[in-house]
Amino acid sequence: MNLTSFGRTAAMDKDFGTLITALHGRPTQLPKLPKRHGR
């Protein structure tokens, strides 16, 4: 992911925000993942 480019998509920006939150934020700030059935 090229963060210094203006050619980023909205999905790339969202992924980057999730990464920063995972590295520096609280776990309660992460988006909820859908539960996987069958495990």
Secondary structure, DSSP 8 states (H G I E B T S, - for coil): --TT-S---HHHHHHHHHHHHHHHS-GGGS------TT-
